[in-house]
Amino acid sequence: MLWCSDEAHFHLDGYVNRQNWCIWGTENPHFAIEKSLYPRRVTVWCALSSRGIVGAIFFEQTVNSPRDVEALRNQFIPTIQSEPDFESMWFMQDGETPHCTNEVFDLLEEHFNKRIVALGYPKSKNMGIDWPPYSPDLNPCDSFFVGLYQRQSLRWKPLEHRRPENCDSDS
């Protein structure tokens, strides 16, 4: 069995990534989109297999190697470790920098042995399977979770963004 993991970022202040927007016209529309230099956001991590879903695990701070190790060690691995076939399970993660450190690889190796698919893992540990470059479509989380969470997050605006400006914060 293969566990596939991924994360998505959700902006809480109305920011939408519009880098793929394209305006076709004969004249320049001369408009600017104002955005915060550091938009408020939350990162959601989850894992998917034929058995189901583990997560969502929420990160309010930037995901780095120590936070990734902590989430894997304290939330993900204990959840699946009790499965009878844990010793034959594989784990796949994408190539984001926080996931490709020796600390993360050491933890994964401790629990999954050589059954790891990750960018840079074979080069670092001389075992496992390398994540093929330029292949985001290999991870079912990309097509399922990211779309699902992004659609839902548009409905899950924080309360402070829904409150009219002329209302008290206590009402």
N, C-alpha and C positions, 0 to 999 in steps of 0.2 A: 504494500500500500504506500502511496505517495502523498505526503502533506505538502501543499503549495502555499506559500505565504506572500503577502504583499501589503502595502500600506497606501493610503490616500490622504491628501491634505484637504481640509475643509476650512475655508475662510469664514469667520464669524461676523465680519463687518460689511458684508455685501460685496466684497471684491470678487470679481469673476475673471479668470484668466482669458484674455481676449487675443492672445498672440496669433491665433489662427484666423482671426477676422480679416476679411478682405472686402474693400469697397471698390466696386467697379463703376466708374462714372467718367464723364467727360470733364468734370471740374473737381477741384480739390474741395472737400467738404469743410475744411478749416475748423475742426473741433478737437478738443483735448479731453481725455478721460483722467480725472483726478483720482489718485489712489494713495493710500498711506504707504510710507516707506517701509514700515514693519506692520503689515496687517495682522490682526488677531486671527489665530487659526488653531485648529486641533488636528492631530494626525491620528488616524485610525488604522490599526494593524489587525489582520485576521489571517487564519489559515483554513484551507479547504481540502477535504479529501472525500473519498467515496463514503466515509463514515459520517460526514457532517462538517460542521463549522466549529472552530475554536476562536473565540474572540467575540466581539470586538474589544481590543485593548486600546485605550485612549492615552495619547501623549499630549500634554498641554505644552511641554517644552520641546525644543528641537530634539529629534532622535539622534543620539550619538551612540558610540559603541557601548559604554557602560549602561545606558538606559536600555539598549537592545538586549544585552546580556541579562539584565535584571528581569525584563519582561519574559524572555525565553525561560530563564531558570525558575522564576516564581509563579508564572501563570501558564505558559504553553506546555512545557515539558511535564509538570505535575498532572495536567489534565489528561494527557495521552499516555502517560507512563503505566497506568493501571490496565491498559488494553492487553489482552492475552498475546497478541502478535507484535507487541512493541519492539521486540528484538529484530524484527524483519522490516520495520517501517523505514521509509526513505523521507528525507526532508529537502525541499527545494526552496530557495530564496532568490530574490533578484540581486542585481549587482550594485545597489546603492552603497555608497561608501561606508556607512555605519555597520553594515552587515558583513563587510569583507575585511575584518580585522582579525588578528591572531587570537584575541580574547573571545570573539564570537566563534571562530573556527574551533578553538580548543573546547569550548562548551558543547558545540554540536558534535564534535568527534567523541567526546566523553559519553554522549547519550546515543548517537546514531552510528558510531564507529566510522566505516567508510561509506555509509549510505547517505551521501550528501551531494546535492547538485547546487553549485554556487559559483559565481564568477570569481576566478582567482583561487579557488580552493585547491584544485590539483597542483597548481604551481606552488602554493604555500605549503601543502602537506604531502605532496606526492601520492595522493589517493583521491577518490571521489570522482565526480563527473563535473566538468567545467560547464558553466552556463554559456550557451552559444551567444556570441555578440550579436547585437541588432535583432533580437528575437523576442520582443515583448509579448508576442502572441502565444508563446508557449505556456504562459501562466493563466489558468482559468480565472484567477482572482482579478486579473486585469479586465476581462470581459464581463464578469458577473458582479463582483463586489463594488468595484469602482463606480460603475453605472448605477447600481442600486443605492449605494451610500450617497452619491452625488445628487441623485433625484430626491432622496429623502432629506438630505441636508438643506435643500432649498425650502423645505417645509419646517425645519427645526430651527428657526431663528431664535436666538436668545431672547428672553422676555424683555430685556431693556431695549431691544431694537423694535419691539412691537408697541411699547408704551408711548402714548402721545406725549409730546413735550410739555403740555400744560397740566399733566397729572402729577400728583405727589408720588414719591417712590414708595410710600407706606400704604397706598391704597390699592 
